[in-house]
Amino acid sequence: MIEAETIIAREARPGPLADTITLDESQRMRRRMAMVSDGGIAFLLNLAPGVMLREGDAIVLGDGRLVEAVSYTHLRAHETSL
């Protein structure tokens, strides 16, 4: 399984994104967890203690691809406003 140990802050404007992953608040606070991106990329998130994913941060996969964190609450708010 691909490991992901690095996050690029949204302010750093990471390069091209391979996919997104929609996470609720509790998932964004997890440090170690098997995940599957919205497009089906399976990976193991393995972050240092105290790191929390924010809306727009990019998860760097072990093979170099980037997966953008999308907040589930942000997505739900957008859907209800349509």
SULPE-V994117 format. One record per run of one state. SS is the DSSP state (A for helix, B for strand, O for the rest). FROM is the first residue (numbers start at 1). TO is the last residue. Records with the same first field share a line. If there is no record, write none. Layout:
# SULPE-V994117
SS: FROM-TO + FROM-TO
This chain:
# SULPE-V994117
O: 1-1 + 9-9 + 13-18 + 24-24 + 29-31 + 37-41 + 47-57 + 62-65 + 81-82
B: 2-8 + 19-23 + 32-36 + 42-46 + 58-61 + 66-71
A: 10-12 + 25-28 + 72-80
